[in-house]
Amino acid sequence: MGNRSISTMLKFASVLLCVGLFAACSSERVVEHKKQSLLFGTDHKALLTSYRQVMQTRRDFNHDSNWKTYGENDPDVSFPSPADPKLPNNIRRLRPALIICHDDSLDVMFQPDGSHNMGFIAYAVGVTNTPEEVSGREFQKLTNGLWFYDEIDRPLRKSQ
């Protein structure tokens, strides 16, 4: 192999490394931006009110087609489509990836980069509002009945 071929391969490898680093940094920025928006740019009390409305009427929403084999005939759980126009606007505007709804709780998950999970867990009025311990999830109480979770162990900090 000539010097020219080795030089070309090294340049190509350098470009791939730069692209990979840029993608990783870009993904981290997208995740952090979404997290800050959910934590500090959202009216949590209004969101909790909307989440509780969804819990009360969970069977009235279109089933999420991404979860056809889950919950469609299960009376204990619903998977409302995040794009259902019947969902309150303040929920749809946040663009959740998944909504899992029971009569007494609601899990709204976001995947800003396609793999990092974060979201809200809401509880019905009168329900003990402490989320179950889930390995790899960090919880932050936002108000009575509403918690934020993040599946990567990073401190939850307020944007500067």
N, C-alpha and C positions, 0 to 999 in steps of 0.2 A: 504494500500500500504506500503510495507516494505521500510526500509532505503536503501536497495540495489536498488530497482526500482527507487526511487527518485534520488539517486546518478547517476544511468545510464541515466535517463531522463535529468538531469542537464548537464552531459557530452555531450550528444547528442545535446542539445540546444546550448552549448558552441561551438561545432564543426560547427553547422549550422550558428551561428553568425559570426564565423571567416571566413567561406567560403563566406558568403554574403559580409562582409567587404572587403575581398580580391578581389571579383568580382567587387565591386564598385570602388575600388582603381585602379584595372587593367583597367577597362573601362575608367576611367578618364585619365589615362596615354595614352591609345590608342588614345583618342580624342585629347589630347594635342599634341601628337607626330604628328598626321595627320595635325593638324592646323599649327604647326610650319613648317612642310614640305611644306605645300601649301603657307604659307606666306613668308618663307625665303629660301626655297630650290627649288623654281620654277622661271623660267625666264618668268616674267609676260608679257613683250612685245612680246616675241615669242608666248606665250599662247594666247594673244589677237589676234595676226595675224591668228593663227589657228582657234580660235573661229569665227572670221569674215569670214574665208573661209567656215566654216560650215554653217553660216547664209546664205551665198550666194548660197550654194548648198544643203540646208537642205532637199529637197525632194529626193535627190539621195541616202540617207542612209536607211538602213533597219529599220523598225519600231520596237521600244522596245516592246517585247512580254509581258512585265509586265504591259503595258498600252494599251492593245488591244482595250478597249472601249473608249479611249481618243485619239483624234487627228488624227485617221487613215483616216478619210474622211473630216477633217477640213482643209480648205485651209490656215487658219491663224496661225496654230500651228503644229509643228512636234515634235515627241518624238524619236529622233535617238537612236538606241541601243548603249549603251556604249561599247559593245563588237564588234561593226561593224568594220571589218578590213579596211574599207574605211575611217574611222576617222583618223585624223592625229595622229601619234604615241605619241606626247607629251600630247595629251588628253587621249588616251587609257591607257598610262602608269600610270596616276594618279588614275585610277580605280574609275570613278564616279559611283554613284548609279543611277542617273537620269539626263537626258539632256532634257530641254524644250527649243525649238527653234522657234523663230518668224523671220520675215524678218529683223527686226531691233534690236533684242535683243536675248540673249542666257543666260539661267540659268543652271549652271552645279552644281549639288548637290552631296555632299558626306555624307555618314553615317558611319563613322569609327567604331562605336560600335553598329550599327543597329538601333539607334534611334535618336542620336544627329545629327541635320542637320547643315551643313555649306557648303559654296560653293562660286562660282564666278558668277557675273552678268556682261556680256559684252554687249557693244552697238556698233552698226554699225557706221561707219564714219559719222559725221555730226549730229548724234542724241544727244539730250541733255542727258548727261550721269549722271543723278541723279536717283538712285533707288527710287521706291515708298516707302513711310513709311509703314512698315509691323510690326505689334505688335510683340514684342519679338525678333526682328532681330536687330543686331548691325552691321553697315556698316563701312567699311574702304576703302577709295579710294586708289588704288594701282598705277594707271596711268590713263591718260585720256582715258576713255572708258572701264575701268575695275575696278570692285569693289569686295571686299571680304565681305561675311556676315557670321555671327555666330548667331545661334538661342538661345544661352544661354548668359545671361548678365554677361560676364566676360571681364575684360580689355584685349585688344589686345596688347600683349607685345612681344618684341623681345627676343628670346632665349638668355640666358647668355652663 
